[in-house]
């Protein structure tokens, strides 16, 4: 069976990761590669319904424990219906956020061990490569709030959370240094995209070399 390549993008809100995921997908498609661009929470009809529950409404709408279960349920459905079939067909799957975001956001209140246990039990899959777009939290939050969408529940926690998340993402990149590559997002999107592409191509060449 052919096995595809699974790439995820991570970063704080407003870091440009969604734009970079889209730019990479477009570039790889232009080369004739079969690419699935997806996102979390979401990426399947059921998971998109859960997305609305967790990203809209009051910041204190859910406890961290409930949030963790909702995100895990969304990820499991996404994995079953979108990611695994695409990888089995030999496609490149590019995902805007995956389990690392849950390790950060839901793990922030003493739940990291629970996050990892639930991941091992229900997900058991990591990307082949994770690209972490590192961005100044002040600039990133300004960019995120300027989007003015209904999905601002996490942005509404404010700058302190963004700063903590940036530090925690960088710590995570050291913990999973074989998988996570950090790219400076404080530059023109086209410059960042060139670095992203070079990093992704190295992984693709390694996987199929």
PyMOL commands that set and color helices and strands:
alter all, ss='L'
color gray80, all
select helices_A, chain A and resi 17-30+45-55+64-88+99-105+107-109+112-122+137-146+155-157+159-175+189-208
alter helices_A, ss='H'
color red, helices_A
select strands_A, chain A and resi 5-10+35-39+92-96+129-134+180-184
alter strands_A, ss='S'
color yellow, strands_A
deselect
rebuild
show_as cartoon
